[in-house]
Amino acid sequence: MLFTDEVYKNRQAKVATAWKDLLGSADLILVHSGESVQKPGGLDQTYDFLPHPSYFWLSGHRRAEGVMAYSLTEGWIEYQRPLSPVDIVWEGAEGNFVCEHSLEDLKKKISGGTYKRILHLGQITTGTATDEITRELAIRLDQVRRRKGPEEVRLIRQIAEMANAGYTALKKAIRPGVSERELQLHYENAVLMAGADKMPYGSIVGSGENAAILHAVPTAKKVTSGELILVDAGADVEDYCVDITRMFTVDEKFTSQQQEVYDLVHQAHKEAVKMCRPGTEWRDVHMKSARVIAEGLKQWGLWKSSVDAVLESGAISVFYPHGVGHLVGLKVRDTGNPENTNPKRYYGSRLRVDLALEKDYLITVEPGCYFARAFIEDQAIRENYKDHINWSEAEKWKTFGGVRIEDDILITDGDAESLTDCVPK
């Protein structure tokens, strides 16, 4: 296990406290690890198993078919399918820990009639429960998980150093003629050699105009002199991860235009991080970053109307089309924001995370400014924002690409702390 037994017992106790007023003596909660998924046409092949993060966070175990059960009368009990000798011969004994209770024991418990209401959380193969009590249990579990413990913070710092090894290797590999795909391989090889298990998401490498593609898949495109390169890539150890974006240039330094855009995004990043304190609404952080970007674009003649009008109309979303960040840590989207059932738009961007920050939350701050040809040339977008965007000026930018800067920010009692500052900006 990644952490000590005491860590997991403390986590279980916190969740039990959060659930206490929702449950009766005849209730049983089952948090499922999930089952292996067969590859299409793969016969006996399955995808690499990923336990549901709630189960993994509670148990520290990564076995398929595991269940963490909780009741007011018995507390927490873990149930597992024992590995057979055949399992061990084919797949190895990794994760073959001793578990006192089997899935057969759980079946007997359920059929015994003691528990009148059985509620399922985690990775459920029979469909997602939508009843109100199950939803509230899941939300409260997420709310407890959202606060990062000191052991998680230490691990994430270590993972950030692994990512830094990748960024260092990638920077050394940049030269005219190298492909985006080659840069990805330089990065990922160095990260894995530094101790990571895998990448937390598909590494993003976009050069030139591709830097304006938010989830740019690295291609065979060769980078050329004068281009910017946007790299959004992380590192992962047993699903704990970092999510980092950095900018590079093929040449020794940015052009004056590239420097201006970079400085603008960097300013938005700094202003957003400065706001990251307990009690601050995340939407306000996003809107501050959008205002900084909009004010910069005003100086370059891209607006026909005032900054306030541009923001209220949503026109800023043509150049800044995403939210300022998301919760991160245990998986790249971590607990998300399930309470936010109807995401609202703020300055044109729909925020999936819309909550007040609290101490020990870990969240990305990743403002960006992009000049996407697909947006600039789209006639419906042009018509929609014709009173706000100076399209003749926007045309001049459509080969530029884009800039994004991203760090993973820990909310503290005072100033927020970046856990990814080891990677130079």
Salt bridges, closest charged atoms under 4 A:
ASP21 OD1 - ARG140 NH1 2.51
ASP27 OD2 - ARG117 NH2 2.79
GLU65 OE2 - ARG81 NE 3.14
GLU74 OE1 - LYS109 NZ 2.52
GLU78 OE2 - HIS61 ND1 2.82
ASP87 OD2 - ARG81 NH1 3.02
GLU100 OE1 - HIS101 NE2 3.95
GLU104 OE2 - LYS107 NZ 3.50
GLU136 OE2 - ARG140 NE 2.85
ASP142 OD1 - ARG145 NH2 3.53
GLU151 OE2 - ARG11 NH2 3.22
GLU152 OE2 - ARG11 NH2 3.50
GLU209 OE2 - ARG373 NH2 2.93
GLU227 OE2 - LYS221 NZ 2.97
ASP232 OD2 - ARG404 NH2 3.04
ASP236 OD1 - LYS198 NZ 3.02
ASP239 OD2 - ARG62 NH2 3.06
ASP239 OD1 - LYS198 NZ 3.16
ASP239 OD2 - LYS331 NZ 3.88
ASP243 OD2 - HIS326 NE2 3.08
GLU271 OE2 - LYS274 NZ 3.85
GLU281 OE1 - ARG283 NH2 3.72
ASP308 OD1 - ARG291 NH1 2.90
ASP334 OD1 - ARG145 NH1 3.41
ASP334 OD2 - LYS148 NZ 2.93
GLU339 OE2 - ARG146 NH1 3.16
ASP354 OD1 - ARG283 NE 2.98
GLU358 OE1 - ARG147 NH2 2.24
ASP360 OD1 - LYS359 NZ 3.39
GLU366 OE2 - HIS326 NE2 3.23
GLU366 OE1 - ARG404 NE 3.88
GLU377 OE2 - ARG373 NH1 2.96
GLU377 OE2 - LYS398 NZ 2.75
GLU383 OE2 - LYS386 NZ 2.85
GLU393 OE2 - LYS396 NZ 2.79
GLU395 OE2 - ARG382 NH2 2.27
GLU395 OE1 - LYS398 NZ 2.72
ASP407 OD1 - ARG246 NH2 2.71
ASP407 OD2 - HIS269 NE2 3.19
ASP407 OD2 - LYS425 NZ 2.87
ASP415 OD1 - ARG277 NH2 2.26
GLU417 OE2 - ARG157 NH2 2.71
ASP421 OD1 - LYS425 NZ 2.94
